[in-house]
Amino acid sequence: MPPSPIRKLVPYAEAAKKKGIKVYHLNIGQPDIETPPAIMDVVREMDFPVLEYSHSAGNESYRRKLVQYYQKTGIDVNHQQIIVTTGGSEAILFGFMSCLDSGDEVIIPEPFYANYNGFAVAADVKVVPVTSYIDSGFALPPIEEFEKKITSRTKAIVICNPNNPTGYLYSREEMEVLKQLILKHDLYLFADEAYREFCYEGTHTSAMHLTGVDDHVVLMDTISKRYSACGARIGALVTKNKAVLDTVLKFAQARLSPPGLGQILGEAAVDLPDNYFDKTKAEYQLRRDAIVERLNRMPGVFCPNPGGAFYAMARLPIDDADKFCQWLLEGFSHDQRTVMLAPATGFYSTEGLGKTEVRLAYVLNVQTINEAMDCLEEAIKQYPGKTSR
Ligand SMILES: Cc1ncc(COP(=O)(O)O)c(C=O)c1O
């Protein structure tokens, strides 16, 4: 089981904090945006004698409510095509376990959300990367690159849109290209749309907006980022493929039930006013603009403008991102402050890639981001492994 590239530096951050150093956490996608009080209140005010198991597929009332949410995003599904899961994490795991056999291969554009590796280990499937590059802003690699990787064991493609860690927002055209590919080779398209609401350049194309691929698309969703409710542990697997739903339900029954309180919160969230997302999206966009501008002003640093989610990838003038991120916590401080970043190597599956790149999660307010960027700028100047680029 590979370690999480996002969490492996935690002991160094803890040691830095013990020394009295303030650590700016740009390493993890834990939003600081308040969970809407109105939906917390609904949970607080619930009055029931027993906190019981729910239906394994999730409360019917919640699934029916989710149908309304999906309708607003142009996704036409009914409540029987939704299985509520313990976070998007379980939706990914159930998707892998239900659609893939031991030894099957799943193609994923890299860099990708590192936990896919863990789910692949659990499902005993092989992740086959197709590399996307920082110089093209991490756009979808040419389709020939996918074709080259397809074997008789290839069963699925995973697309995370907008992408974590790159922030790349796949266009309608790119999604259509993927559609042709999955039809041609009879593959599943696993669509992780955890950041659907956060698109700053252009609109979001869901895999479920594609026509003629109903049996191929498996949507993995979550309320964690949408409503800043990571602790609710509520996600959903959505598909029109009946056989997949039947199999996923068996896994869902084996784990009995998704979280009860979280479903109540999730159901209430669908009734938030339509403009709820305008405010959060605008806030993330301000942060993105601030961080991207600061990064690109630093000598030798390149950061493509991410179209969505709340992550940016940057290339730094350094010898080794893992060493640099550890050194930031162990060997550096500026006015008793430092920055915690995620080295990009853990998001690539191909050995040796991402060595000069880091991922930054812009989950702090603009002022704090600026303070963190002051630190990073100073750190790059002082880093012993600085390169001349
Ligand atoms: C792309 C992506 N998918 C899925 C998840 C899992 O989210 P959760 O299990 O909290 O719903 C995350 C969390 O960071 C993510 O970034």
The ligand as an SDF file (V2000), in Angstrom:
LIG
                    3D

 16 16  0  0  0  0  0  0  0  0999 V2000
  -10.6820   14.0360   -6.5500 C   0  0  0  0  0  0  0  0  0  0  0  0
  -11.1980   13.5540   -5.2580 C   0  0  0  0  0  0  0  0  0  0  0  0
  -12.0240   12.5070   -5.2550 N   0  0  0  0  0  0  0  0  0  0  0  0
  -12.5080   12.0050   -4.1090 C   0  0  0  0  0  0  0  0  0  0  0  0
  -12.1660   12.5490   -2.8930 C   0  0  0  0  0  0  0  0  0  0  0  0
  -12.7090   11.9140   -1.6580 C   0  0  0  0  0  0  0  0  0  0  0  0
  -13.5350   12.7290   -0.9760 O   0  0  0  0  0  0  0  0  0  0  0  0
  -14.4900   12.2430    0.2010 P   0  0  0  0  0  0  0  0  0  0  0  0
  -14.2320   10.8270    0.5040 O   0  0  0  0  0  0  0  0  0  0  0  0
  -14.2290   13.1540    1.3350 O   0  0  0  0  0  0  0  0  0  0  0  0
  -15.8610   12.4360   -0.3290 O   0  0  0  0  0  0  0  0  0  0  0  0
  -11.3040   13.6580   -2.8490 C   0  0  0  0  0  0  0  0  0  0  0  0
  -10.8730   14.2400   -1.5730 C   0  0  0  0  0  0  0  0  0  0  0  0
  -10.0060   15.0620   -1.4840 O   0  0  0  0  0  0  0  0  0  0  0  0
  -10.8110   14.1640   -4.0670 C   0  0  0  0  0  0  0  0  0  0  0  0
   -9.9810   15.2050   -4.1020 O   0  0  0  0  0  0  0  0  0  0  0  0
  1  2  1  0
  2  3  1  0
  2 15  2  0
  3  4  2  0
  4  5  1  0
  5  6  1  0
  5 12  2  0
  6  7  1  0
  7  8  1  0
  8  9  2  0
  8 10  1  0
  8 11  1  0
 12 13  1  0
 12 15  1  0
 13 14  2  0
 15 16  1  0
M  END
$$$$
